[in-house]
Amino acid sequence: MTRPTGAPGRGPRWPLLAAVFSLLGGVLGNVGINLLSELVSSALGPAAELLGPASIVIGLVGAIGFGVYAHQRRSGRETSSEPTEVVSTPVDDVPTLPYTAGFTGRDEHVRAVLDLLAREHAVAVLGRRAVGTSACAIEAANLCRADFPDGQYHFDLRRGGRPRSPRQVLTALAAVLGSAPPVSGRPDALAAAAAAIRRKIDGRKILLVLDNVDRPEQVRALLPPTARTCRLLLAGGPALSGLNGVVEHWIAEPGPDEAVELFAAAGGAAPAARVRRADPRTDPAVREIVDLCGRQPRTVRALGYRTAQHGWRHIDVLDALRRAVRTPPHQRVAVSPAAQLVTERDTAYRALTREARRLYRLMSLAPAPVDRPTIAALARRHPERITGLLDQLAAAAFVVGAPGDRYEVRPLLAANARLHLRDADPARSRVAAQARLTRQLARRAERHAANLTVLGSPPDREWSLPLDDDPYGWFDLHQELLLAVVRVPAGAAETLPRRVRRWWFRLAVALCGWLAHVERLDEWEQVCRTVLATPTADDRPEIAGWAHNELGVLRRRRHDPQGRQRRSPSRWPNAAGGAPPRRG
């Protein structure tokens, strides 16, 4: 595969390197010319004075040539970049309604927005960032152009990447409609400017599309709309929910079939490769590829375009993404161009704050929902700080809540979060975070396991305790997380980092104590066999002895006399049914 070029968010480094080398070359060249002129002056005499102007001319010619070469490279890269933008950007500042390019799918949502515009004065297309709210709203607006003969205007409230202020929004509207702009940013001045706009458009059939609305304050002065024939169409994020006088229509990520169609349509727009590949619509690997991308429209289009442009095989792209997602966090793996492209085109992730992006990446290490104390230990941040970051991630639809004040990365974005983790965090940081997670779970599990014998079995208890003081309630709530952390795949326990392995074993011991109390014998046996499958059990007899003793107690509870016979650890099957791996 060829490394993708021209990726947004991380500019090319060659202009900076060229500038540095040009500066160093100029300094060294001047020093060399001075030395050379001193040496030659005795031989050439007055002719040596021509070396200075000649060197200047040669330097200018070289600079012009390098500038032309740089412009050609930049122009070539821009023309060959993939079409990730569905909405075309106007070449001037005239707020005319743009057309969509390469719009695929979303038929049900477009029809729903058209139906709402036919009877409602203000409609908002809402969804998480980069999910396609702008494209859906503009496609619907173009389909009803004929219903608004007095004008169709489009205003981008996030032009240049920064949200416009309410005063800037009203000033732009007033300049187009011919009303008085606000004299200041005070509420009374904004209300007066909004009233002037309403009077100007009253009785006219005008469609106003306000795109990329990030905050309710940007459009609050225009609500509720009072013009009967004018329509206001908003496109933005979840923060616009609950606006007065606005009917909402929510959209999410495209479905699997629509995502595959996006992938195929973007590939069809790419220059033909030398080798023709299978149709993405019929290749089962493409469906998994778009799922690993989180079905983000921009990312799917970019990857589909690059795959067709370079003639990548779909199975090779899938294998590259699988390796980046499924390889244990502590192991190093080369980041493929496909995985790098997925992370670079994630504009919703880039819009988060730095701390929120870090927490999103670290939460991908948890295989099940985790509570706030565990998240705070994982991120090594104060719980109050974690609360604010979780609110930001939840508002942007990166994480979802679970019962018991727990959170997890959305299942659709789990692979996306792992890709970002591998791209942004070195192996040492990933191992440290994994160790913090395992240590926090092991310590809490040990504390609650110690109270099991004090409280007795669950049927004997006739009182209720807070969750932090109730070991059975705590284990019941977090059992999915604990079992997922302990149940490593067959043979993978031997690759656990040393700083993680100790806490992992202590967590397994505490978990077996709870499983024994609640008579969950199958899970108990599986944890014991997983411990025996680790190389640590071969190196440390006390660990192997503990696991064998646990299995002996387990067999006696099952009334299996054969279970009391000791066998060699190498003959104990692991959780997958095969012999445990041994080191050479």
LUMVEXTI-999798 format. One record per residue (C-alpha): residue number from 0; residue in one letter; x negated, y, z negated. Coordinates in Angstrom, 2 decimals, m for minus. Layout:
N
NUM  a  X  Y  Z $
...
% end
This chain:
584
0  m  0.00  0.00  0.00 $
1  t  m1.05  3.59  0.57 $
2  r  m1.05  5.94  m2.36 $
3  p  1.80  8.49  m1.99 $
4  t  0.71  12.03  m1.39 $
5  g  2.33  15.37  m1.92 $
6  a  4.13  14.29  m5.09 $
7  p  5.92  17.08  m6.96 $
8  g  5.01  17.70  m10.54 $
9  r  1.35  16.73  m10.00 $
10  g  m0.29  18.84  m7.32 $
11  p  m3.20  17.63  m5.20 $
12  r  m6.63  18.13  m6.71 $
13  w  m8.62  18.63  m3.50 $
14  p  m8.02  22.45  m3.26 $
15  l  m9.45  22.94  m6.76 $
16  l  m12.42  20.69  m6.07 $
17  a  m13.04  22.43  m2.75 $
18  a  m13.02  25.84  m4.46 $
19  v  m15.48  24.67  m7.12 $
20  f  m17.86  23.15  m4.60 $
21  s  m17.58  26.21  m2.35 $
22  l  m18.56  28.45  m5.27 $
23  l  m21.50  26.25  m6.22 $
24  g  m22.56  25.99  m2.57 $
25  g  m22.46  29.76  m2.17 $
26  v  m24.62  30.35  m5.25 $
27  l  m27.16  27.71  m4.28 $
28  g  m27.13  28.91  m0.67 $
29  n  m27.95  32.48  m1.67 $
30  v  m30.78  31.31  m3.89 $
31  g  m32.13  29.16  m1.06 $
32  i  m31.90  31.99  1.47 $
33  n  m33.78  34.35  m0.83 $
34  l  m36.55  31.82  m1.31 $
35  l  m36.65  31.05  2.40 $
36  s  m36.75  34.74  3.35 $
37  e  m39.74  35.31  1.06 $
38  l  m41.58  32.38  2.61 $
39  v  m40.81  33.33  6.22 $
40  s  m41.27  37.11  5.87 $
41  s  m45.03  36.80  6.01 $
42  a  m44.80  34.84  9.30 $
43  l  m41.87  36.57  11.02 $
44  g  m42.30  40.05  9.69 $
45  p  m39.34  42.34  10.54 $
46  a  m37.44  39.45  12.13 $
47  a  m36.84  38.02  8.65 $
48  e  m34.32  40.81  8.02 $
49  l  m31.93  39.06  10.44 $
50  l  m31.58  36.04  8.14 $
51  g  m29.24  37.88  5.75 $
52  p  m26.59  38.90  8.34 $
53  a  m26.91  35.50  10.04 $
54  s  m26.19  33.70  6.78 $
55  i  m23.13  35.90  6.19 $
56  v  m21.76  35.10  9.66 $
57  i  m22.33  31.38  9.16 $
58  g  m20.57  31.52  5.76 $
59  l  m17.54  33.31  7.24 $
60  v  m17.26  30.82  10.07 $
61  g  m17.41  27.93  7.61 $
62  a  m14.79  29.51  5.35 $
63  i  m12.43  30.09  8.29 $
64  g  m12.92  26.54  9.50 $
65  f  m12.27  25.14  6.04 $
66  g  m9.14  27.28  5.71 $
67  v  m7.79  26.01  9.03 $
68  y  m8.52  22.43  8.00 $
69  a  m6.80  22.90  4.63 $
70  h  m3.74  24.44  6.29 $
71  q  m3.50  21.53  8.72 $
72  r  m3.71  18.99  5.88 $
73  r  m1.09  20.84  3.87 $
74  s  1.22  21.21  6.86 $
75  g  0.84  17.55  7.77 $
76  r  1.58  16.48  4.23 $
77  e  4.67  18.66  3.98 $
78  t  6.11  17.45  7.26 $
79  s  5.56  13.81  6.31 $
80  s  7.05  14.07  2.83 $
81  e  10.11  11.98  2.14 $
82  p  13.58  13.61  2.24 $
83  t  14.49  13.59  m1.44 $
84  e  16.65  16.73  m1.21 $
85  v  20.16  16.08  0.05 $
86  v  21.17  19.75  m0.20 $
87  s  19.26  21.95  2.23 $
88  t  17.62  25.06  0.77 $
89  p  18.56  28.33  2.53 $
90  v  15.70  30.13  4.23 $
91  d  16.95  33.53  3.05 $
92  d  18.75  34.89  0.00 $
93  v  22.19  34.87  1.62 $
94  p  24.36  32.66  m0.65 $
95  t  26.09  30.80  2.17 $
96  l  27.39  27.32  1.50 $
97  p  24.68  24.85  2.65 $
98  y  25.28  21.54  4.32 $
99  t  24.21  18.18  3.00 $
100  a  21.66  16.02  4.82 $
101  g  21.67  12.26  4.46 $
102  f  24.62  12.19  2.06 $
103  t  25.55  8.55  1.46 $
104  g  28.30  6.99  m0.63 $
105  r  30.25  8.76  m3.37 $
106  d  33.42  8.64  m1.26 $
107  e  35.71  8.15  m4.25 $
108  h  34.15  11.05  m6.15 $
109  v  34.31  13.38  m3.15 $
110  r  37.99  12.60  m2.62 $
111  a  38.68  13.15  m6.32 $
112  v  37.00  16.58  m6.25 $
113  l  38.96  17.53  m3.13 $
114  d  42.23  16.58  m4.83 $
115  l  41.33  18.68  m7.86 $
116  l  40.39  21.70  m5.74 $
117  a  43.76  21.52  m4.01 $
118  r  45.67  22.17  m7.24 $
119  e  43.21  23.51  m9.85 $
120  h  41.54  26.93  m10.01 $
121  a  38.27  25.75  m11.58 $
122  v  36.67  22.30  m11.22 $
123  a  33.39  21.06  m12.71 $
124  v  31.44  18.07  m11.38 $
125  l  29.49  16.85  m14.40 $
126  g  26.82  14.21  m14.94 $
127  r  23.29  13.76  m16.19 $
128  r  20.60  15.65  m14.37 $
129  a  19.46  14.33  m10.96 $
130  v  22.43  11.99  m10.71 $
131  g  23.89  13.75  m7.68 $
132  t  26.36  16.32  m9.03 $
133  s  25.12  19.04  m6.65 $
134  a  25.31  16.84  m3.57 $
135  c  28.79  15.61  m4.48 $
136  a  30.12  19.12  m5.14 $
137  i  28.63  20.61  m1.96 $
138  e  29.85  17.72  0.18 $
139  a  33.38  18.25  m1.13 $
140  a  33.08  22.01  m0.58 $
141  n  32.05  21.50  3.05 $
142  l  35.02  19.23  3.69 $
143  c  37.43  21.99  2.61 $
144  r  35.72  24.94  4.30 $
145  a  38.74  25.59  6.49 $
146  d  40.94  26.15  3.42 $
147  f  38.92  29.23  2.44 $
148  p  38.65  31.48  5.51 $
149  d  37.65  34.55  3.48 $
150  g  34.32  33.06  2.43 $
151  q  32.45  30.11  0.97 $
152  y  29.52  31.04  m1.22 $
153  h  26.91  28.94  m2.98 $
154  f  24.86  30.21  m5.92 $
155  d  22.00  28.18  m7.40 $
156  l  21.83  29.06  m11.08 $
157  r  18.49  27.30  m11.44 $
158  r  16.58  28.87  m8.57 $
159  g  12.84  28.42  m9.05 $
160  g  13.30  25.91  m11.87 $
161  r  14.42  28.45  m14.48 $
162  p  18.08  28.98  m15.38 $
163  r  19.50  32.38  m14.60 $
164  s  20.89  34.56  m17.37 $
165  p  24.61  35.47  m17.47 $
166  r  23.73  38.98  m16.33 $
167  q  21.77  37.65  m13.35 $
168  v  24.66  35.41  m12.37 $
169  l  27.20  38.24  m12.43 $
170  t  24.78  40.58  m10.62 $
171  a  24.38  38.05  m7.79 $
172  l  28.15  37.58  m7.51 $
173  a  28.78  41.31  m7.56 $
174  a  26.21  41.95  m4.82 $
175  v  27.98  39.52  m2.47 $
176  l  31.57  40.43  m3.31 $
177  g  30.98  44.16  m3.42 $
178  s  31.89  44.86  m7.04 $
179  a  30.02  46.71  m9.77 $
180  p  27.22  44.73  m11.45 $
181  p  26.88  44.60  m15.24 $
182  v  25.00  47.54  m16.70 $
183  s  23.49  45.40  m19.46 $
184  g  23.54  41.95  m20.96 $
185  r  25.91  42.82  m23.79 $
186  p  29.21  40.89  m24.00 $
187  d  31.36  43.94  m23.23 $
188  a  29.30  44.79  m20.13 $
189  l  29.50  41.20  m18.92 $
190  a  33.26  41.12  m19.47 $
191  a  33.70  44.37  m17.52 $
192  a  31.66  43.03  m14.58 $
193  a  33.62  39.77  m14.59 $
194  a  36.90  41.70  m14.56 $
195  a  35.71  43.72  m11.57 $
196  i  34.87  40.50  m9.74 $
197  r  38.34  39.09  m10.45 $
198  r  39.98  42.21  m9.05 $
199  k  37.82  42.04  m5.96 $
200  i  38.69  38.43  m5.08 $
201  d  42.34  38.54  m6.11 $
202  g  44.51  37.52  m3.19 $
203  r  41.60  36.30  m1.08 $
204  k  40.90  32.67  m0.21 $
205  i  37.31  32.35  m1.41 $
206  l  35.38  29.31  m2.64 $
207  l  32.60  30.00  m5.14 $
208  v  30.22  27.09  m5.76 $
209  l  28.02  27.62  m8.82 $
210  d  25.35  24.93  m8.68 $
211  n  22.90  23.68  m11.34 $
212  v  24.73  25.23  m14.26 $
213  d  22.66  24.37  m17.34 $
214  r  24.41  26.35  m20.08 $
215  p  28.04  27.35  m20.63 $
216  e  26.95  30.95  m21.28 $
217  q  26.01  31.31  m17.63 $
218  v  29.64  31.06  m16.46 $
219  r  31.70  31.73  m19.59 $
220  a  32.46  35.32  m18.56 $
221  l  34.19  34.05  m15.39 $
222  l  36.54  31.74  m17.29 $
223  p  39.37  31.14  m17.27 $
224  p  39.87  32.09  m13.60 $
225  t  42.93  34.20  m12.87 $
226  a  42.86  34.53  m9.06 $
227  r  45.52  32.29  m7.57 $
228  t  43.93  31.67  m4.19 $
229  c  40.27  31.61  m5.22 $
230  r  38.57  28.40  m6.31 $
231  l  35.57  27.99  m8.62 $
232  l  33.52  24.80  m8.27 $
233  l  30.79  24.11  m10.84 $
234  a  28.07  21.46  m10.78 $
235  g  26.07  20.82  m13.92 $
236  g  25.28  18.65  m16.88 $
237  p  27.14  17.42  m19.96 $
238  a  26.66  20.78  m21.71 $
239  l  29.55  22.19  m19.63 $
240  s  32.06  19.81  m21.16 $
241  g  35.02  21.53  m22.81 $
242  l  34.95  24.85  m20.94 $
243  n  38.18  26.79  m21.11 $
244  g  40.32  26.47  m17.97 $
245  v  37.99  24.01  m16.20 $
246  v  39.03  20.53  m15.07 $
247  e  36.15  18.07  m15.33 $
248  h  35.16  15.24  m13.03 $
249  w  32.33  13.03  m14.25 $
250  i  29.97  11.01  m12.09 $
251  a  27.26  8.53  m13.08 $
252  e  24.47  6.77  m11.26 $
253  p  25.53  5.13  m7.99 $
254  g  26.51  1.49  m8.11 $
255  p  24.20  m1.26  m6.85 $
256  d  25.71  m1.30  m3.36 $
257  e  25.57  2.49  m3.01 $
258  a  21.97  2.55  m4.29 $
259  v  20.96  m0.07  m1.73 $
260  e  22.64  2.00  0.97 $
261  l  20.67  5.08  m0.18 $
262  f  17.47  3.06  0.04 $
263  a  18.32  1.83  3.53 $
264  a  19.47  5.24  4.81 $
265  a  16.27  6.92  3.62 $
266  g  14.22  4.20  5.28 $
267  g  16.09  4.74  8.52 $
268  a  15.00  8.41  8.54 $
269  a  11.31  7.51  8.18 $
270  p  8.96  7.23  11.15 $
271  a  8.92  3.70  12.51 $
272  a  6.18  1.52  11.06 $
273  r  4.09  m0.87  13.12 $
274  v  5.61  m3.89  11.40 $
275  r  9.38  m4.16  11.23 $
276  r  10.72  m5.43  7.94 $
277  a  13.97  m7.08  6.92 $
278  d  17.13  m5.01  6.65 $
279  p  17.26  m3.61  3.09 $
280  r  21.02  m4.15  2.99 $
281  t  20.58  m7.92  3.27 $
282  d  17.36  m8.33  1.29 $
283  p  18.10  m9.38  m2.33 $
284  a  14.78  m7.90  m3.47 $
285  v  16.04  m4.37  m2.72 $
286  r  18.90  m4.71  m5.18 $
287  e  16.44  m5.42  m7.97 $
288  i  14.16  m2.63  m6.78 $
289  v  16.88  0.00  m7.12 $
290  d  17.80  m1.36  m10.57 $
291  l  14.18  m1.04  m11.71 $
292  c  14.34  2.57  m10.48 $
293  g  17.35  3.17  m12.73 $
294  r  19.42  3.78  m9.57 $
295  q  18.31  7.43  m9.65 $
296  p  19.28  8.87  m6.23 $
297  r  16.15  10.95  m5.70 $
298  t  13.83  8.11  m6.68 $
299  v  15.69  5.53  m4.60 $
300  r  15.57  7.73  m1.50 $
301  a  11.87  8.50  m1.94 $
302  l  10.95  4.86  m2.41 $
303  g  13.10  3.75  0.52 $
304  y  11.46  6.32  2.78 $
305  r  7.91  5.41  1.76 $
306  t  8.59  1.70  2.03 $
307  a  9.76  2.07  5.62 $
308  q  7.10  4.63  6.52 $
309  h  4.18  2.45  5.45 $
310  g  5.76  m0.87  6.35 $
311  w  5.63  m2.21  2.78 $
312  r  7.26  m5.55  2.24 $
313  h  10.20  m5.37  m0.15 $
314  i  8.95  m8.33  m2.15 $
315  d  5.55  m6.60  m2.61 $
316  v  7.24  m3.45  m3.92 $
317  l  9.35  m5.55  m6.26 $
318  d  6.31  m7.44  m7.57 $
319  a  4.46  m4.19  m8.21 $
320  l  7.36  m2.76  m10.21 $
321  r  7.82  m6.01  m12.11 $
322  r  4.18  m6.09  m13.16 $
323  a  4.34  m2.52  m14.41 $
324  v  7.51  m3.21  m16.40 $
325  r  6.95  m6.73  m17.73 $
326  t  3.25  m6.72  m18.52 $
327  p  2.76  m6.48  m22.32 $
328  p  2.10  m2.89  m23.41 $
329  h  m1.39  m3.64  m24.72 $
330  q  m2.58  m5.12  m21.42 $
331  r  m3.96  m2.92  m18.68 $
332  v  m2.58  m3.19  m15.19 $
333  a  m3.30  m1.10  m12.12 $
334  v  m0.49  1.35  m11.42 $
335  s  0.78  0.74  m7.91 $
336  p  1.78  3.56  m5.54 $
337  a  5.40  2.39  m5.78 $
338  a  5.43  2.64  m9.59 $
339  q  3.70  6.01  m9.46 $
340  l  6.25  7.27  m6.97 $
341  v  9.11  6.28  m9.28 $
342  t  7.70  8.25  m12.20 $
343  e  6.76  11.30  m10.15 $
344  r  10.20  11.72  m8.59 $
345  d  12.08  11.55  m11.93 $
346  t  13.15  15.19  m12.23 $
347  a  15.51  14.49  m15.12 $
348  y  12.59  13.15  m17.15 $
349  r  10.46  16.18  m16.25 $
350  a  13.19  18.51  m17.51 $
351  l  12.85  17.14  m21.06 $
352  t  10.55  18.73  m23.59 $
353  r  7.16  17.13  m24.15 $
354  e  8.15  15.62  m27.49 $
355  a  11.42  14.26  m26.09 $
356  r  9.57  12.62  m23.19 $
357  r  7.17  10.97  m25.64 $
358  l  9.98  9.63  m27.81 $
359  y  11.81  8.31  m24.75 $
360  r  8.70  6.40  m23.69 $
361  l  8.02  4.98  m27.16 $
362  m  11.60  3.82  m27.64 $
363  s  11.11  1.51  m24.67 $
364  l  8.93  m0.64  m26.97 $
365  a  11.99  m1.53  m29.05 $
366  p  13.87  m4.43  m27.41 $
367  a  17.11  m3.65  m29.30 $
368  p  18.78  m0.69  m31.04 $
369  v  16.72  0.86  m33.87 $
370  d  17.71  3.17  m36.71 $
371  r  16.31  6.62  m37.45 $
372  p  13.73  5.57  m40.09 $
373  t  12.26  3.02  m37.67 $
374  i  12.25  5.55  m34.83 $
375  a  10.49  8.06  m37.09 $
376  a  7.82  5.48  m37.94 $
377  l  7.47  4.51  m34.29 $
378  a  6.94  8.10  m33.17 $
379  r  5.09  9.13  m36.36 $
380  r  7.31  12.17  m36.76 $
381  h  9.44  13.55  m39.58 $
382  p  13.02  12.19  m39.64 $
383  e  14.46  15.69  m39.28 $
384  r  12.39  16.23  m36.16 $
385  i  13.54  12.88  m34.83 $
386  t  17.18  13.93  m35.27 $
387  g  16.73  16.90  m32.95 $
388  l  14.87  14.86  m30.35 $
389  l  17.52  12.14  m30.39 $
390  d  20.21  14.76  m29.88 $
391  q  18.33  16.06  m26.84 $
392  l  17.90  12.59  m25.37 $
393  a  21.52  11.66  m26.05 $
394  a  22.79  14.89  m24.45 $
395  a  20.72  14.14  m21.35 $
396  a  22.05  10.53  m21.27 $
397  f  18.65  8.91  m21.79 $
398  v  19.61  7.09  m24.98 $
399  v  22.91  5.82  m26.34 $
400  g  24.09  5.24  m29.88 $
401  a  24.88  1.93  m31.54 $
402  p  26.73  1.05  m34.77 $
403  g  24.81  1.74  m37.95 $
404  d  23.27  5.05  m36.81 $
405  r  21.02  3.26  m34.33 $
406  y  19.83  4.26  m30.89 $
407  e  18.39  2.58  m27.82 $
408  v  17.34  3.52  m24.31 $
409  r  20.19  3.09  m21.89 $
410  p  19.95  m0.42  m20.41 $
411  l  19.94  1.02  m16.88 $
412  l  16.92  3.19  m17.74 $
413  a  14.98  0.63  m19.80 $
414  a  12.66  m0.29  m16.92 $
415  n  12.28  3.37  m16.01 $
416  a  11.15  4.15  m19.55 $
417  r  8.57  1.34  m19.44 $
418  l  7.20  2.72  m16.18 $
419  h  6.80  6.15  m17.75 $
420  l  5.16  4.60  m20.81 $
421  r  2.54  2.83  m18.71 $
422  d  1.97  5.91  m16.57 $
423  a  1.58  8.49  m19.36 $
424  d  0.20  6.62  m22.39 $
425  p  m3.14  4.77  m22.47 $
426  a  m3.31  1.20  m23.74 $
427  r  m4.70  2.27  m27.11 $
428  s  m1.73  4.56  m27.76 $
429  r  0.73  1.86  m26.72 $
430  v  m0.88  m0.66  m29.09 $
431  a  m0.82  1.84  m31.95 $
432  a  2.89  2.49  m31.40 $
433  q  3.62  m1.23  m31.21 $
434  a  1.76  m1.75  m34.48 $
435  r  3.73  1.04  m36.19 $
436  l  7.01  m0.51  m35.07 $
437  t  6.08  m4.00  m36.25 $
438  r  4.69  m2.72  m39.55 $
439  q  7.84  m0.72  m40.31 $
440  l  10.08  m3.70  m39.61 $
441  a  7.87  m6.10  m41.58 $
442  r  7.77  m3.91  m44.69 $
443  r  11.50  m3.34  m44.73 $
444  a  12.21  m7.00  m44.03 $
445  e  9.92  m8.08  m46.88 $
446  r  11.61  m5.72  m49.30 $
447  h  15.08  m6.98  m48.41 $
448  a  13.99  m10.62  m48.32 $
449  a  12.71  m10.29  m51.90 $
450  n  16.21  m9.28  m53.03 $
451  l  17.93  m12.28  m51.45 $
452  t  17.31  m14.56  m54.42 $
453  v  18.45  m11.86  m56.84 $
454  l  21.82  m11.29  m55.20 $
455  g  22.51  m14.92  m54.32 $
456  s  24.22  m16.21  m51.22 $
457  p  26.76  m13.96  m49.49 $
458  p  29.88  m15.87  m50.68 $
459  d  28.88  m15.39  m54.34 $
460  r  28.77  m11.59  m54.10 $
461  e  31.91  m9.75  m55.12 $
462  w  30.59  m6.22  m54.77 $
463  s  29.46  m4.03  m51.92 $
464  l  26.14  m2.20  m51.80 $
465  p  24.75  0.58  m49.64 $
466  l  23.06  m0.68  m46.53 $
467  d  19.56  0.14  m47.81 $
468  d  20.23  m1.90  m50.95 $
469  d  22.12  m4.75  m49.31 $
470  p  19.65  m7.26  m47.82 $
471  y  22.34  m9.30  m46.09 $
472  g  23.89  m6.22  m44.51 $
473  w  20.50  m4.94  m43.38 $
474  f  19.51  m8.25  m41.82 $
475  d  22.93  m8.61  m40.17 $
476  l  22.66  m5.15  m38.64 $
477  h  19.08  m5.53  m37.37 $
478  q  19.01  m9.23  m36.56 $
479  e  18.93  m8.66  m32.81 $
480  l  15.89  m6.41  m33.12 $
481  l  14.06  m8.65  m35.58 $
482  l  14.60  m11.81  m33.56 $
483  a  13.59  m10.08  m30.33 $
484  v  10.32  m8.85  m31.87 $
485  v  9.44  m12.24  m33.38 $
486  r  10.58  m14.41  m30.47 $
487  v  7.72  m13.67  m28.14 $
488  p  7.68  m15.70  m24.92 $
489  a  5.94  m19.04  m25.03 $
490  g  2.20  m18.49  m25.21 $
491  a  2.44  m14.69  m25.34 $
492  a  1.81  m14.58  m29.08 $
493  e  m1.84  m15.38  m28.49 $
494  t  m2.20  m12.11  m26.57 $
495  l  m0.83  m9.93  m29.36 $
496  p  m3.39  m7.31  m30.41 $
497  r  m5.12  m8.01  m33.70 $
498  r  m3.63  m4.95  m35.39 $
499  v  m0.13  m6.14  m34.42 $
500  r  m0.58  m9.85  m35.15 $
501  r  m0.82  m9.50  m38.92 $
502  w  2.40  m7.54  m39.27 $
503  w  4.12  m9.81  m36.76 $
504  f  3.39  m12.85  m38.94 $
505  r  4.62  m11.10  m42.09 $
506  l  7.81  m10.16  m40.26 $
507  a  8.27  m13.80  m39.21 $
508  v  7.91  m14.96  m42.84 $
509  a  10.49  m12.48  m44.11 $
510  l  12.86  m13.31  m41.27 $
511  c  12.62  m17.04  m42.06 $
512  g  13.60  m16.27  m45.63 $
513  w  16.82  m14.65  m44.49 $
514  l  17.58  m17.32  m41.90 $
515  a  17.18  m19.99  m44.60 $
516  h  19.60  m18.19  m46.92 $
517  v  22.30  m17.84  m44.29 $
518  e  21.82  m21.41  m43.01 $
519  r  20.88  m20.43  m39.46 $
520  l  18.74  m23.47  m38.97 $
521  d  18.20  m23.31  m35.21 $
522  e  16.77  m19.78  m35.31 $
523  w  14.72  m20.73  m38.37 $
524  e  13.12  m23.63  m36.52 $
525  q  12.45  m21.52  m33.44 $
526  v  10.58  m18.88  m35.46 $
527  c  8.46  m21.54  m37.17 $
528  r  7.54  m23.16  m33.87 $
529  t  6.67  m19.79  m32.40 $
530  v  4.26  m19.21  m35.29 $
531  l  2.70  m22.63  m34.74 $
532  a  2.21  m21.81  m31.06 $
533  t  m0.13  m18.93  m31.87 $
534  p  m3.91  m19.40  m31.93 $
535  t  m3.92  m17.88  m35.41 $
536  a  m2.21  m21.02  m36.70 $
537  d  m5.10  m23.06  m35.32 $
538  d  m7.73  m20.81  m36.85 $
539  r  m6.09  m20.31  m40.26 $
540  p  m4.88  m23.49  m41.98 $
541  e  m2.74  m21.59  m44.48 $
542  i  m0.55  m20.20  m41.70 $
543  a  m0.13  m23.61  m40.07 $
544  g  0.59  m25.12  m43.49 $
545  w  3.29  m22.54  m44.18 $
546  a  4.98  m23.25  m40.86 $
547  h  4.85  m27.02  m41.40 $
548  n  6.28  m26.67  m44.90 $
549  e  9.11  m24.54  m43.56 $
550  l  9.87  m27.19  m40.94 $
551  g  9.80  m29.86  m43.62 $
552  v  12.38  m28.00  m45.71 $
553  l  14.42  m27.45  m42.59 $
554  r  14.44  m31.17  m41.72 $
555  r  15.46  m32.12  m45.25 $
556  r  18.39  m29.73  m45.06 $
557  r  19.42  m31.47  m41.87 $
558  h  19.08  m34.84  m43.64 $
559  d  16.43  m35.91  m41.14 $
560  p  13.92  m38.10  m42.96 $
561  q  11.62  m38.19  m39.92 $
562  g  11.14  m34.48  m40.26 $
563  r  9.03  m34.97  m43.40 $
564  q  6.30  m36.71  m41.41 $
565  r  3.41  m34.41  m40.59 $
566  r  2.19  m34.14  m37.03 $
567  s  m0.75  m32.34  m35.55 $
568  p  m0.02  m28.68  m34.67 $
569  s  m1.06  m29.39  m31.07 $
570  r  1.84  m31.83  m30.74 $
571  w  4.51  m29.45  m31.96 $
572  p  6.53  m28.19  m29.01 $
573  n  6.92  m24.47  m28.71 $
574  a  10.15  m22.54  m28.20 $
575  a  10.11  m23.23  m24.45 $
576  g  9.82  m26.99  m24.93 $
577  g  6.18  m27.39  m23.91 $
578  a  2.99  m27.87  m25.85 $
579  p  1.63  m24.74  m27.53 $
580  p  m1.27  m23.10  m25.74 $
581  r  m4.72  m23.71  m27.17 $
582  r  m7.81  m21.66  m26.68 $
583  g  m10.75  m23.20  m24.87 $
% end
